[in-house]
């Protein structure tokens, strides 16, 4: 079954209801072996494309992963990017802001982690937390130290969406390509994964009582994600809603989108000049002696 990236893309300017997007789709592979073969094929393609991306040195690539707790962000990054050369890729996980970060604007702590040309940066959570978890828990907003007139909850989210869209448009104009993944998990599947984290000793470290506490805000998070994706999925920085109940399917979707994104850049290895070729011939003669 062919994976069509466009099936998962949020169209710019077309408001949608997140409840209408599935958390699971028909498996793309008939067996575990077939899945592993297809994922390996994608990983090999990504490895080759990343080498070309690094050598051409024309674009930067930013990948943003968002999702509710246990949606599979870590696993998707680990499996899909397993063939990427670490020298050309950086992964950043953004947790609770530090005291220093809270003294700056809400985009500061992620902006200075943006990728250079030829490199890939992966944001495991990102500046989008400032319109997601902060929106669900307004007390976090009050802790950011903004002047009273700047944290009016009736206007601040639209203002932050605008800041994000403006930043992403600026980055696009300057050669950074942005791909954003929302791993769409069902509440029941999250419960199963939490139980696995309790029952399996090697997964205990992943579990926290805070995770269970946040389940109380499930609808609030769903509303925040829906509003955010509607407001910030643009032609130059699209959101992809990835059905995440099936981890294998989700990884195949993510990897296919990345392969398609890199192929669309029409990259090429730098061309050698006649002067450079002559220089290399001279060096070769010296080495051959």
N, C-alpha and C positions, 0 to 999 in steps of 0.2 A: 504493500500500500504506500503510495507516494505521499510525502509530507509537503504540504503547500504552506509556506510561511505566511502568505497573505490571509489564510483562514484565521490566524490568531492575532492579527494586527488590529489595533483600535484605530478606527478611521477618524481623522481630524475633523472637528466641527460637527460630528454626528453623535449626539448624546445617546447613551445606552443605559440599560438597567443591568447591573452586574449579576443579578439573579438569573438572567437569561443566558449567561455564559456558563457552559458546563465545567465541572471540576474533573470530569473524566470523559474520555473519548475511546472509541474502539481501538484496541491494540494495533500498532503498526506492524508487529511481528507475530508470527504464529508460535514461536518457541524462544526459549532463553538463548539458545545458540544463535538463532537468526538475529535476535536483538544485539548480542555481543558483536556479531560480524558487522552489522550496520553501524553501530556506535564506533567500532574500530575504524571503519571506512571514513566516517565523519571526522574522527580524531586525526587520522592521517592527512585528510584534506586540510584541516585547520592548521596542522603543523607546517605543511607546505605553504599555505597562504600566509601564515604568520612570518615565515622566513622571507617571503616576497615583500610583505608589508614592512618589515624591518629594513630590508635592503633598499626599497624604493624611497623610504623616508619622506613621504609626501603627506600622509594622513596620521592622525592619532585616533585610537579607538577606545571609547569609554563604554563599559558594560555595567548596567545598574540592575541589581537583583533586589526585589522587594517581595514581601509576603508575610503572612501571619506566622507565628511560632510553629515550627515543625513542618513548614511548607516544602522543605527540601533544598533550600538555597545552597547550603554547604555541599551537599551531595552533588548537586548539578554542577557547581563550579569544579569540584574535585574530579568528577568523571569526564565531563566535557572538555576541560582544559588540560587533561592529563598528558597530552602530547606537545603542549606548548613549551617552548624554550624559556626557562625562568628568567634568562637575561633580558628578555624583551617584554616581560609582563610583571605587573605589580597587583597584589590583592590587598584591599583595605577593608577591614570590618569596623564599622562605626557603632560604638556603644554609647552609653550615656555621656553627654558633653562634659569636658573637664572645666575647672574654674577658669582657666585661660580662654578656652573656646567660648564660654558664655559671655566673655567681655567683648567679643567681636560680633559682627553681623552673622545671621544664621547660615550663610553660605561659605563663610571663611574657612572653616575646618576641612571642608571637602575641596574647595577651590585649589588650595596649594598641593593637593594630591592628584590633580589632573594629569593625564599622560602627555608625554612629549611626542613629537612626530616619530613615527616608526614603532611606537610602543603601544601596548594594551594596558589599560587600567581596569580593574574589576572592583566595583563598589558593592560589598555585601552589606546591605542597607546603605543609606546615603542621605543627601540633603532632603530627600523626600520624607524622612522621619519627622521633619519640622512641620509637615502638613498632615501627618498621619497620627503617630503616637501623641504628639503635642496637641493635636486637635481633640483626640479622645480624652486626654488628661490636661485640661486647661491650667491646672496648677503648675505644670511644667512651664507654660508660657509666662506665668507670673514670676517664676524664678529666674527668667532670662534678663531681668533688670531693665526692660524697656521703659521709656517714659509712658505715663498713663495714656496719653493721647495716641500712642502708637500700638497699643494692644487691645483695641476695640474688637471684640470677637465677631462683630457684625461685618467687619471689613478686612480684617487682617489676613484671612485665608485667601481671598481673591487677590490681595496685594502680594502675598507670598507666591501664589501661582504665577502672577505676572513677572515677579523677579526671576523665578525659575525658568519660565519660557524665554524671557529676554536673555538670560545667561546661556541657555542652550542654543538659541539662535545665534548669539555672538560666537560661541564655540564652533558651530557649524560653518559660519562664514570664514572662520580661520583654520579650517581643515580638520576639526575634530568630529568624528562620526560617533553618534550616541545611539545605543540600542538599550531599551529598558524592558526588563522582564518582570511581570507580576505573576508569581506562582500561586495559582488559584486553588486553594485547598478547601474541602468541605469540613464542617464542624465535626462530623462523625469520624472522618479519617484522622483528624487531628487527635481526637480522643484515643483512637487505636494506637497512634504513634506515641502518645504520652504513656500509655500502658506498656508499650514495648520498652520504653526508656526506663520504666520502673522494674519490669520483669527481667530484662537482660542486663547482667552485671556490667558488661563493657559499654553500656549506654547510660548507666546511672548518672554519669557526670554531666550529661546533656540536660538533665531534668531539674527544674526548680519549682518551688511552690508558687513563685510569681507567675509561671506559665499558666497554672490553673486559675489563678486570680484574674488574669487577663481574659480568660474565656467568658467571664461575666460581661465583658464589653464587646462581644462578638458582633452584634448588630452595629454598634458604634464604629467599629473598625471597618465593617463592610461599607457603611455609608461614607466613611472618610476615603476609602480606596476608590469607590465609585466616583465621588466628586473630584478626586485628584486626577484619576485617569482621564475623565472627561475633559478636564481643564488643561491638561499638560501633554496630551498625545498630539504631536504635530507631525507634519510631513518630514521635517528635518530631524526630529527626535521622537520616534514612535514608541508607543507602549505595545508590548505583546502580552496577551493574557494566555498563560500556559496552564492547561488543565493539570493539576499537580497530585491528584489522588493516586495515580499510577506513576511511580518514580521513573520507571524505565521509559515510558512514553514521554514524560516531561523532558528527560535528558535528550531524547532523540529530537524533539521539537526545538529545544534550545540550540542544539548543535547544528541542525539544519538551517535555522535562522542565521546563525553566525557564518556558516559557509556561504549562504546566499549574500549576506551583507558584505563580506570581504570580496566576493567575486564581482559584485556591482561596482567596486572601486576602480576596476579596469587598471590594475597596477602592472608595472613592468620593471624588470631589473634595469639599473642604470646602464646606458649605452657607453661603450668604450670608444674613445677617440683614436684617430690614427697616431697622434703623439703618444698617447698612453700605451697603445699596442707596441709601438717601437721601443718605448721605455721597458716594457715587460720582456720583450725579446732580448734586450741588452742584459737585463737582470738574469734571464734564463741562461744566457751564455756564460755569465760569471759563475752561476751555480753548477753548471755542467762541467766546469773545469776541475 
